[in-house]
Amino acid sequence: MFITDQRNLSPVSALHCDPGQKSWLLCELALSRPWFLVTLLQSDPDDSDCVMKRTLFASSIEQVAAWAKQGANGQIKFDSALIVTPNTTNGTSTWQMEPLASIWSAEEPEGLPGYPVDVCQTQSGARYVTSIFGCPPEQLTNYKLRHQFSA
């Protein structure tokens, strides 16, 4: 989720937005949690040589996986995904953005309620877990590959 208000409305919003859309100069992240920066390629139906990169900020790994699995769907083609993690997730002193290598599903260890857990693995090998119990990836079981991104 993002927070902003009318003071941050871009003065040129109407020039490059479709009806009903607005562009903003500033927004605040409402939650300090991992986000995903996804790039899609959109081709012009009237000109196959014209391809526009669309960059989207998503909060859901399910949405990222859906875009990645759809492949080339009509005029939209998945290009890349990055995970954006706060310092509390990545163990550093600042936010980091890293290319995703894969998305896994896993299970909580014995003795904890069986909530579904997603694991995002970066190209450098770092693993980020969505466990509400804070389980490290080493304690999870029954890993299943959901999506492998091309390098």
WOMOPE-V719715 format. One line per field, one symbol per residue. ss: DSSP state (A for helix, B for strand, O for the rest). phi: phi as a letter, one per 20 degrees, with the letter a starting at -180 (. if undefined). burial: I if it has 24 or more other C-alpha atoms within 12 Angstrom, else O. A space follows every 10 residues. Layout:
BEGIN
ss->???
phi->???
burial->???
END
This chain:
BEGIN
ss->OBBOOAAABO OOAAAAOOOO OOOBOOOBBO OOOOBBBBBB BBBBOOBBBB BBBBBBBBOO AAAAAAAAAA OBBOOBBBBB BBBBBOAAAA OOOOOBBBBB BBBBBBBOOO OOOOOBBBBB BBOOOOBBBO OOOOOOAAAO BBBBBBBBOO O
phi->.cdbbgfdff fdgffcdfgn dbdcebbdff cebfccdddd ddeffebfee cdeddcdded ffffffffff medmedcfda bceddfgfee mdebfcccff daccdbdffg ndgeffcdcd defeofcdde gfemffgfef clfcfebdef f
burial->OOOOOOOOOO OOOOOOOOOO OOOOOOOOOO OOIIIIIIII IIOOOOOOOO OOOOOOOIII IOOIIOIIOO OOOOOOIIII IIIIIOOOII OOOOOIIIII IIIIIIIIOO OOOOOOIIII IIOOOIIIII IOOOIOIOOI OOOOOIIOIO O
END
